[in-house]
Amino acid sequence: KENNIKASFFVLGPLAKKFPDIIHRMVSEGHVVGVHSMTHPRLTRLNESQLHYEIVVARDIIQKLIGIAPVCFRPPYELKNKQVQHFI
């Protein structure tokens, strides 16, 4: 904060919901808030409905908190495939 350095924070949906004040602080200080998932699974092992939960539900939680849809997503373990990409 002293040096006016901005960061990108990729958060889990449940933690965003549990600590909304921290999410609001990130945004008010000019940081980027992105989606990391709901439960931090290996996304490449999930079916379509599980991926929807992990990505879309987490994105919706964060969007409600910050007022805009987050545009950044970081898959847990950096694992992604075509099916995961469909939800990004």
Beta strands, then each sheet from edge to edge (+ up, - down):
strand 1: 8-12
strand 2: 32-37
sheet 1: 1+ 2+
end
